[in-house]
Amino acid sequence: MAACATVIFVGGMTWILSGALFVWPLLWLSAAVLAAHHGYEHAHHGDLWPAAQWAVPAAYGLFLACCIAIRRVSWLIGGRRTLSVNAHLAAIMLKRSHSGTFTDVRPSELDDTDLAFVRYLLDLTLQPRDSFDGFDMIEQFQTSAIRYQLTAVQTALAAYQSAHVPAFSGYLTEAQRAAIIKMTHPRVWRYWFWENLIGNFRVNHDPIIRDNIMFSGYLATMLGTHRLTTEDTIFDSEGSLTFRTRGRELRYDHRLIVQAVYDNMARNAFCLYPCEPNFIYPVCNAIGLAGIAAYDRSHQTALAETLLPRFRQAWDTEFLAYSGRPLLLRSSRLGLTLPTLRMATNDAVIAAALRPVLPDIAYRTWEVMRDQAIDLSGDEPKISMAPWERVDPGRYRLTSMTTYATLAAAASAMGDTELCNAMLRVIEEASQPVLHDGAACIPTLSVLTNAAYATARLHRPNPAAADTSSPRLAEVAYPDVLVVKAVSHENQLSLILQPGNSPKPHTKIRFDRLEPGRRYLLTRDTLQQELTANQIGEAVTTIALRQRSRLTLSPAT
């Protein structure tokens, strides 16, 4: 009996974690063979229970009746709870609207620790495509996979770009590009061949064309945030994202990646579509929809808009529990779900992803999660965590820091600086960053958790708007020069630069988006230097950088 239960448990977990389609038929067949064998043995020895012929069907019928009754009672209780949740949600939203905004204790200007975390992110990405030094290399099927680490790192870099240095390209644009290009490395995506084989019985290496939103949706969002924060159009080029396997090339670009995500949503009965074969995770689909919406913003299309009615209906009717919180998953083939599984981080990421495209669902998700799972009324924050939320998903080690870091990053995206600040305090009291060659991280935590923590430190709810017609800092050397601030407005560029490892008596800086032939003044304190833009609107000069310095580039009068 214990062996049978163990086999069923292992089989069920294999099915859930990999989508392996053969697991349950194999278990059923094994159980039937085992039962037939035992029945033959007992009959041969004359000790077959005479009442088994009617007792077994009767027990099964009773069990089925109990399941139906329990489901019916749960449905009635859930209906009443929905009314209560809706009333409470309305009260919360009214209270929020009258309470004003929370004070953000994070300084507007990055400090040395912030810059050290930026260097950690840059060092991870600014390495050769085939190198993954510093990443957590455990397995590629579940949450420690490199694809999630790359997404988290690029998200943090995009937060740094949009909040502090929207008028800087240089090595930051290069780092975001590198994170995206690493997604095309076979080491990152070849897991899909095996999942597709055992879960769909399909022999196809392509990680984009069907299902697998845990890759294509995340890549679409990486491309979208990169384009919106950098204006870099390199991934609009045909074949700019090429997946190579065994002499075959799968040529994609930004448009084709987004189109594949759109097509999967358009043809799926639930609109939302699977990650692992058979299993639909709302969080991955929220991220995928955000990627489509980001493409719409940068390319003036309306793909997300055409999906929203079906997505909204499916979300509210198929992927929402009576508690008002999203389901963790649903089987696309059987419709089964695990209705009692909840994760605060799951809800938080969903809210942050949906905020730009479905803000009503995003804020509803956030407020319900905050009300049911988080208590900030005491001296220390209290979070209702499931056992698996006390594990770092990037290293599978016991710690709650991933939950705090993810909540902090999502809270900043939602403008809930009270929760963000509370989560950051918990992390900073429990863990100390370690500095190595100018880069900082918390070595006991995974890349996933460090990137989420960095995102929370770097993100600001109301970043400076990028002025695409004003001067831009186009190039400085890394790590010689760290960019603390780069904001342009009304043809003027404001900079705060800081030397990296040591003072620099001479370092080159390049500007672009200038008016060709026009003279500009580079001002630092009382010193001024005159520059003239060349024919392509660029200017290059050399400065001494011995400490954190404020500079301004503006047209000469």
N, C-alpha and C positions, 0 to 999 in steps of 0.2 A: 504493500500500500504506500509506504513512504517512498519507495523507488518510483512508483507510478506518479505520485505527486511531484517528485523532483523532476521527472522527465517532462511533465506538463508545464511546470514553472519555467524550466530552461527553454522549452520550445516556445512558450508564450513570449518570453523576453526576446528570444531570437527573432520572432515574428515582428514584435514591436520595434526593435532596434534596427532591423535590416529590411523589413518588409518581405522576408523570404516566403514566397507563395506556397512552397511545398511543405512547410512545417506542419500545418494542421492535417492535411490529408495523410501525411506520413504517420502522425500521432494516432489518427483514427484507425488507420490500417494496422498499425502496431498493436493498438488496444484490442482490435477485433481478433487478430491472430492470437494474442495472448489469452483472450477470453475463450476462444475456441480450443486452445491447447489445454487450459485448465478444465474446461467443461469435459473434454475427452478423458482427461486423467481421472476426474472425479467419477464420471460415468463408468469407466473401466474398472474402478475399484468398488463400485456400488455404493458410494457415499454422496451421490448427488441429492441436494436438498429438494424434496418433492414440491414444496410450495414456491420454489424459485420462479416457475413459469408464470404465476400470477403476482407474486410479491414484487418482483423487479419492475414490471410495467406499472404497478400501482404506486410504488415508491417514486418512480420517475414522474408519473402524472401528478402526484402530490407536490413534488418539488417544483414542477412547472407551474402549478396553480399558486404556490407560495410566491414564486418569482413575479407572476402577473399581479398578484395582490399587492406585493411590496411596491412594484412599479406604479400601480394605480394610486396608492397612498402617497408615494413620493410626488407624483404629478399634482395631486390636490394640495399637498403642503407647499410645493414649489409655486403653484399659482398664487396662493396667499402671500408667500414671501415676495413674489414679484411686485405685488401691490405695495407692500411695505417698503421695498427697496426704492421703487419709483417715488414714493412720497418723501422718503428720507433724502433721496438724491436731489429732489427739487428744493428741499430745505437747505442742503449743503450749498448748492449753486447760488441760492439767494444770499446766504451768509457770505460766501466768497465775494459776490458782487458788491457787498457793502463794506467788506473789511479792508479793501484797498490791496496794494501790492506789498509783498514782503521785502525787507531790506536785504540786499545782497552784500554780505560781508567780504566777498572776494574783491580784492583791489582791481581797478580797471587796468592797471599796468602790471605786466607779468614780472614776477620776481625771479631770483636766480634759480630757485627750485623748479619753477614752471619751465624755465628755459632748459634746465637739465633734463626734464622729462621730454621736452621737445627733441632734444638731442638723442635721447633713447629711441624715440620713434623714428627719427631720421636715420640713425645708424642701422636700424632693422631693415629699412627699405633701400637705402643707398648702398647696397652691396650687389655684386653681380647676380644676374637672374637665376643662375643655378645654385647660388649660395643661400642657405637658410640658417646661418649662424645666429644664435640668440632666440630662435623660435622654439616652441615646445614640440618635439617630434615624438609623438606617442602612437597615434593611429589616425586614419583619415575617414572613418565612417561616422564618428559621433562628435561630441562637442569640442574635443581637443584638436579637431582637424585644422590644418593650416588655413583653409579658406576662411574660417571664422576669425582667426588671428589677423589675417590680412585685412579683412573687412573692418575689424575693430581698430587697427592701427591707422588705416586710411580715414576712418571716421574721425579719429582724434586729430589727425593732421588737417582735415577739412574744418574742424571746429577752430583750431588755431588760426587757419587762414581767414575764415570769415569774420571771426571776432576781433582779431588783432592786426592782421597784415593783409587786408584785401588788396592792397596796392603793391604786392610783392609777388614775383614769379620765381625766377631763379631755381635754387636747389629745392625749394618747397614744391614747386610744380613737378620737378623731376622726381621727387620722392613719391608723390601721389601717383604719378605715371608708373613708377617702378612697382608699387604695390599692386596695381591693376594688371600689369604685364606678368607679374609672378603668378597670377591666377591662371595663366595659360600653361604653366609648367605641368608636365604629366604627373609629377609627384603630387600635385594639388588636386587634380580632377580625375585621375584614372580609376579611382575607387568606384566611379559610376558604372563602369563596364560590369563589375561583379554584382553590384546592387541591382542593376537592370536585368542581369541574367537570372539571378535567383529570385527576384521579386516580380518581374514581368515576363520572364522566359523570352527575353529579346536579346539578340546578339548585336549590340550597337554601342560604339564607344562615345558617340556624341553626347556631351554632358548638358547640352542646351536645348535640343529640339523638343524633347518630351519629358514631362515631370521634372524632378530634381530642382525645384524652386529653391532649395537650400544652397544651390550653387548659382543658377541663372538669376534668381531674384536678387541675391546679394550682390552679384556682379553688376546688375543693372543699376542698383542703388549706388555702388561705388563709382560707376561711370557718371551717373547723374550729379552726385555731389561734387565730383572732380570738375565736371564741366561748369557747374554753377559757381564754384568758388574760384576757378582759375581762368575761365574762358578759353581753355585749351581745347582745340578742335582736332587733335591728332587722332583720336579714336573714331572720328567721323570718316576716316579714310578706309576704303575697301580693303579688307584683309588685315587691318591693324591689330586684330585679336585673332591669332591663328593657333589652333590647337593641333599639335602634330602627334601622330601615333602610328608606328609601324609603317612608315612610308606614305601615310595618308595625311592630308591636310584638311582641317575643318576651318574654313575662313569665315570670320565674323567681324563685325564692327559694332559701334554703339547702337545704330539703328536696328541691326539684325538681332542683337541680344534682346533689346526691348520688344521687338516684334514677336520674338519667340515667347517671351513671358506673356505678352498680350494674347497671342494665339492660344496658348494653353488655358488661360482664364476664359477666353471666349468659347472654347469648345467643351470645357468641363461642366458637368451637370451642376456642381456646387459653386461654379465660378472660381472658387479657391481650388488649388490643385496640389497634388502630393509632393512631399519631399522624398523620403524613402518611398518605394513603391507601396501603394495602398494607403499610406497615412498622410492626412492633410493637417498641417500645423498652421493655425491662424497667424502666429507670429511671423513665420517665414513669408506668408502671403501678404501680410501688412507691409513688410519690408519690400517685397516685389512690387506691390502697388505704388509704394513711394518712389521706387525707381522709375516706373512708367510716368508718374506725375512730374518727376524732375526732368525727364526727357521732354515732356510736353512744354515745360517752362522754358527750356533752352532752345527748343526747335519749333516752337509755336504750332504744336500739333494738339490733338484732343483725344488721344487714345484712352487715357484714364477716364475722361468724362463719359465715354460710351460704355465703360464697364461699371461705373458707379451704381446705377440702379440695381443690377444683378448682384454686385458685390455686397451692397448694403442689405438687400433682402436676405441673401444667404447668411450673412453675418448675424443678423438679428433672429433668424428662424432656425439656423442649423448649428451655429457656433457660439451661442450665448447661453449660459446656464441661468437657472432661475435666480441665482444670487446677483445677477447683473454682470458677472465676470466672464471673460471668454473661456471657452473650453481649451484644454491643452492640445487636444488632437481629436480627429474623427477618421474612421476607416472609410475610404472612398468606395470600397467594394461592398462592405457589409453595413455601413452606416453606424457601426458600433463606436462608442466613445468611453472615456473614463471620466464620468461626470464629477467625481469628487476630487480629482487632481487639480490643485491650484498652485500657482507660483507668482509671487509678487513681482519678480523680475520679468516674467513672461508678460504680465499685464502692462508693466512699465514700458517695456520696449515696444509693445503694440501701440500704446498711446503716443509715444514719441514719433514712431514711424508714420502713424495716420494723421498726426496734427496738421501737416500741410495740405492734405487731400480730403480727409473726412474729419474736420475739427470737432464736430458734435460727438461723434463716436469716440474720438480720442479723449476729449475732456470727460465724457461719461465714464469711460474705462478708467481713467486716472482717478477720478473722485471716488468711484466705487471701491477701487483697490485701496486707495488711501484710507477710506473709512473702515474697511473690513480687515485690513492687514497691518496697518501702521498706527502707532500711538506715540505722539510727540508731547503728551501732556506732562510727563514726568521729567526728571533730571536726565535720564538716559532714554534714547529712542527704543521702543519695543516693536519688533516686527514679527508677525505670525509667519514662521518659516516651516515648510515641510523638511523632512530629514535631508532630502537631496539638495535643498537650498543652502545647506551647510557644507557643501562640497565645492571646491574650485573646479568648474567644468573644463578648465584648460589643462589641469594636471591631475584631476581626480584625487585631490588631497583635502582633508578636513579643514575647512575654514569658512567663515561666513562673510569674508571680505568681498568676495565677488558679488554677493547680494547687495551689500552696502555701496560698492562702487557703481554697479549698474543702476541702482536706484538714484544715486547722486547724479549720474550723467543724464538719465531720463528726466529727472526733476528739473535740471537746468533747461533742457529742451522744452519742457512744459511751462517754464516760467515760475516754477514752484521753488523759489530760492530758499525758503524755510527748510524744506525737506532736504534740498541739496546740501545746504550748510550743515545740517544735523548729521547727514551720512558722512560727509567729509571729516567732521570732528571725530566720529567713531573710528574711521580708518587711521587718522593721524595720531590718535591716542594709542592705537594697537600696533601700528607698524611704522617703522622708520625707513625712509628711502636711503639707499646706499649709492654713493657717488663713485663712478669709475670712468676715468678719462673724460671727465666733464659731463657724462651722461648719468642720469639717475633713474633707478627703478627700485621696487620692493622685491628683493630676490626670492623671498619665500612665496611669492604669488606668481601666477602664470602671466604670459603675454596678454591673454584676454583680459585679465583683471587689471593689470598695469595700464593697458590701453583705455579701459573704461574709467579708471581713476584719473588718468591724464585728461580724458575728454571732459570729465566733471570739473577739473581745475581750469581748463583752457576755454571751455564754452562760455558764452554770455548770451542771455535770452534776447537782448536787443543789440546785435552787432552793428558796427558802422556800415552804412550802405556803400557798396563799391561804385566808384565813379569811373566808368570805363572810358571817359574822354579826357581824363586828367593824367598827369605824369605818373609813371610807375617805376619802382625799383626793379630792374630787370635782372641784375646779376651782382652777387657778392660771393666771395669764396667761403666754402664750408670746410672745416668748422672755425675758420679764422674770424668770421663776422656772424654774430647772432642778431636776428632782426626781432626787436621787441615790439615795434610798432611801425606800420607802413599804411597810412591812410591818405587818400587824395580827395580833394574837394575844391571845386571851382578853380581848376587849373593850378592848384598848389598841392605839393606832396609833403606830408609831415612824417618824419622818421625818428625812431629811437634805435640806435645801433649799439652793440656791445661786443667787445672782443671776446673770442672764444677761450682758448687756453691761456693766452698771454697777450699783453699789449702789442699792437701792430703799428710800427712807425710809418709803414707804407702799405696800403691795401687798395686795390682797384674796385671801383663801383661803376656800374653801368645803368643808365636810365633809358627808358623807351616811352612811347606814346607822347612824344614831344612834337611841337610844330616845327617842321623842317626849316632850317635857316634862322630860327628865332634864338635870341639870347636869353639865358636863364641865370639866376643867382642861387648858388648853394650857400646857405647861411648856417653858421654854427656859432652861438653866442654872439660876439661882436665881429667875428671874422666872416668875410664873404669871398666867394670864388665864382668867377664868371665862366659859364659854359655856353657853347653854341651847338645846337642840334644839327646833325648831319642830314643828308638827303632822305634817309629813311626814318627820321625822327628819333634818333638815338644820340646819346652823349656819354662819354667815358671820362672819368677823372680818377685821381688818386688822393686819398686822405690819410691822415694819421688817426689811429683809433686806439687810445690808451685806456679809456674807461667808458662807461655808459654815456652816450652823447646824443643830444637832440639836434636834428638838422632839418632844414626846410629848403625845398626847391620850388622856386616861383619865377614867373616871367620877369625879366628885367624891364624896368619902365624907361 
